[in-house]
């Protein structure tokens, strides 16, 4: 794959996802290294959407541990059921948060984060990791993000 994505900066959010997902699939196809794939996925999402923070937390030894990410320094470990990421791990379903200040128990890794979406990824029907995307604006994420990021996580689950 070329070193840059083919994404129209003027396209709608849905059009960007429709162009991006096949490019990510091609990027990770044939690559077995999980860290390399997760790193490239975060970079592709950051390049396409420019969100404040994009990264993965991987389930290791009973907690979520920071994996590949793009953005400022992040929380390193998160307990099951704590914050948005820990809640997604516990409930095994996507959570969209319009205002992180209104989410009970939100873990503020950065005060600049205003809204968030967290999507689980599965291995053997268990949550193996979560994709966490933060915006520095309120009300950034919606059903379009949920739909396409859940589709993307199906690709991720294939190489876990």
Protein Blocks (a to p, Z undefined) as FASTA:
>chain_A
ZZbdcddfkbcfklmmmmmmmmmmmmmgopablklmmmmmmmmmmmmnopabdcddddee
hiacddddedddddfbdcehiajklmmmmnopacddfblklpghiacfbfkbmbdcdddd
deehiafbdcddddfbehkbcfklmmmmmmmmmmmmmmZZ
